[in-house]
């Protein structure tokens, strides 16, 4: 559904996106992560034909965006940057107007997307009376108007309260599950990405520094959490015995190949160490992301 090959974008001398290669197959929820200025919005603008690449190939739904933009985006819905609405008009009238930018949309289709996003009963109210969460739902309704096969969502939960974020997550998951949509999700809300996405890519300073499965990120193979009053002495003993290969942040240990928690516990108890706990550590996406960006940042 999305294919970028060696895409670069320069603004003058500044390289916003560099050598970006990305593939998102049909039916996936794919997360695009990165801090402000990492190149996410530029990359999405390129996918939507709103930013012209300096070089590289961009294909959406099988079509080259730079040469056949209309065909490429025919079945694409998007929330990109801050959605703008006519505040003095109703949500329904806004959707009618927005639909004419691509193709006229029937009242039945507008009613359908209003129901999908949970705005039924407020669709005739002026947008100026909408909460931030309702505006976010209206933006999603607009993205659904063309009956898309691909949704590109740039920070869809931006500015929402925790309840609104959870509601947006449930709606995105339902759209994927019940309509079979392919979804590219760019978000700063790492906990939401962790719950929704199957794969992620991380951008840093315009370059892709990671692409892989969320499940693999969370596995943190071989890493355990050890809680003991004297972590330094305990891990020194475990190193000497060949049980661990690394000790990290005064909390984590990495078991040597073939070694087990039971062996580590036996050695520490035998040496009269007090153990408050030792267990398999599941790395969060936030842990992984912060470590990755820190490692990729230039040293002073």
N, C-alpha and C positions, 0 to 999 in steps of 0.2 A: 504493500500500500504506500509506503514511503521508502524512497531510495535516494540517498545522497552519496555522491562519489567524488572525493577529493575537492570538496567545496571550500572556496575561500572568498572572503569579503573584506575589502579594504575601504576605509574612509580616509582618503588622503594617505598619509604615511602610517596610520594606525590600522593594524590588522584585527578586525573584530571576530572573525571566524577563520580558522586556518586548517586546511587539509581535513575537513570533517567528512568522514565516511560513516553512514548510518543506514540500517535496513530495519524496517518495522513490518513484519508480515501481517497478513489479514487475521483479524480476530484477537489481536493482542492489546493489552493495556500497557503502554510503554512510558516510562518516566524519564523526563529530561531534567537534570538537576544542575545547579551551579549558582554561585553567589551573584549579586548584582554586578553587571559588567562582564560576566563570564562568557556571554555570547548567545544565551538561550533565545532572547527575543529577536536578535538578528537572524538566527537560524530559522526560527518560526516564520519571520517575515519573508525569508527566502523561499520557504516551502509554500507560502501563500501568494507568491508572486508580487509582493509589495516591496521587496528589497531585491535589487538585481545583483547576482553574484559576480565577483570579479573573474572567477573561473570555476570550473567543476560542472558536474551534471546533477540536475535535480529532477526526479521523476515522482509524481504523485498519481496514484491509481493507474499506473502504467504509462502516463503521458509526461512528456518533457514540459516542465512549467515555463521555461523561458521561450519556447516556441509554440506551445499549444496550451496556453494558460486556461482558456475556457473549458476545454475538455478535461484538463487535469483537475480542475476545482469543481466540476459539475456536481460531484457527489461528496463534497467536503463541507462540513460545518465547522465554524471556528468562533472561539472567544479569544480575541487578540488585543492586548493592552486594555485600556479602560473603555468599556462599552459606553456609547453615547446615545441617549434617548431624548425625545421631546417631552420634557417634564409636564407640560400643560395638557398633553394628550393622554388618552388611556393606554394601558398596556396593549390592549387589542389593536388600537389604531396604530401604535408604534410598530407592531408586528406586520400589519398590512402594508405600511409604508416601506419597511425594511425588506419585505418580500419582493417588492418591485425592483429592487436593485439587481436581482438575479432573474426571477420570473414570477408572474402573478401566482398567488397561492390561494387556494379555495378556503372558504370559511370553515369547512369541515376539517381541513388540515390544521388551520390555526387553532381550532377548538381542541384537536387531538394533542398538539404540543403543549397547550395550556394545561391540559389534564396531566400530561407526562411530568411536567415540572412542578405541579402542585399550586398553580395560580387560579384554579377555578373558584369563582366567587369574587375575585378581585381584578379580573381582567378588564373590566369596564371602568375601574377607578383611575384617576389621573396618576401618572407615574410619580409626580411630586409627593404623593401620599405614601409611596412605597418605602418600606424599610430597606436597609442595605441587602439583607437576605433576599427580599422579594426582587430587587433589582438584579441580583445574581441569577435568580431563577428566570427572569425575563431575558437576560443575556443568553442563558442556555436554551430557552425556547426559540430565540432568534437563530441560534446555531443549528437547531433541529428542523427548521422550516424546509430546507431543500431535500428532506428525506435522505440524509447523508449515509454513506457507508463508512466514512472516516470523520472523526471528531478531533480537532486540534484545540486544546484548551490551555491557554496561557494564564496561569494563576487564577483559576476559577473561584477559589475560596478566599481570595485576597480581601482583607478587611472584615471578614465574617467573624461573628462570635463563635465560641465552641459548639453551640447548638446548630448554628448555621453551617459550620464546617462539616459536622457529622451528617446533616441532612444532604449537603452537596455530595459527600462521599457515597451515601446510600443511593442517591439518584444516579450518579455515574456508574456505580456497580450494576444497578438495575438496567440502565441503557445498554450496557455491555452484555449482560446476561440475557435479556429478553429481546433485544433488537439485533444482537450479534455485531455491534459496532466495533470497529477498530478505533482505539483512542490513544492519542499522544497527549500526555499530561505533563505540563511544566509547572512546578510548584516548589515553594520554599517550605511547605509543610511536610516535613520528612515522614512523620508518623502516618499521614494520609497516603503518601506515595508507597510506604511500606505495606499498607493494608490493601491497596488497590492494584499495584503494578506487578507484572510478572518479570519484566526486565527493566533495566535502567541504563542510562548513559550519563556520565558526569563530565561537564565542561569546566575548564579552568583557563582563564586568559585566552579564550577563543579556541582552545585545543581540547579534544576528547582525551581524558586521562583514565577513563574506565568505561567499559561496557560489559554487562553480565547479568546473571540471574539474581533476583532479590533473595531467593532461597539459599543460594551459595554464599551471599554476603552475610546472611544471618547465621549460617552454620558455624563460622569461625572455628574451623576444624582444629581439634587438639588443644584449644584454649579452655582453661578451667579458672574458676575464681576460688581463691584460697583466702580464708579469713582466719588469721592467727595473730596473737599479740606481738610476736617477733617475726615478721614476714621476712626480713633480710636474712636472719640466721637460719630460718626454716628452709628458704629457697637455696641458700648456700649448701646446706646438707643434701638437699634433693639433687642439686647439680653434681655434687661429689659422687653420689650414688648412681648417676646416669639416668635418673628418673625424669628430669625436665631438661629442656634446651634453652628456656628463656624465662625471665621474670619481668613483668611489665607493670609500671605505675603503682607498685606496692599492693596490687590486688590480684593480678592474673599470672598464671603460669602456663607454659606450653609443654605438654607431655612429649617425651621422646617417643619415636615410633615403637609401637608394641608395648608401651608402658600403660599402666592403668591407675585410676584414682585409688583403688584398693591398695596397690603397692605404695603409693605416696603416703597414704594414711598410715599404713603399717610402720613405715620407716619413721615418720614423725612421732607417732605414739610411742614407739620403742625408744626414741631418744628423749622422751618426756616433754615433748612440745604440746602445748594446749591448742586444740583445733576447735574453733567456733563453727567452721563450716568449710566444705570443699565440694564444688559441684561444677557441672558442665556450664560454661558461659555461652549464652546465645547473644551474639553481637546485634545491636540495633542498627538500623540504617543510619541513624544520626551518628553513632560511634564511628561507623565505617566512613561516612562522608567527611566528617570533621578531620579524621586521621588522614584521609586521602588528600584533602585540600591542603592540610598543613604540610604534608610531605611534598606536594607539588609546588608549594610557594617558594620563591627565591629566598635564600638565606641572606640575612644582613651581614 
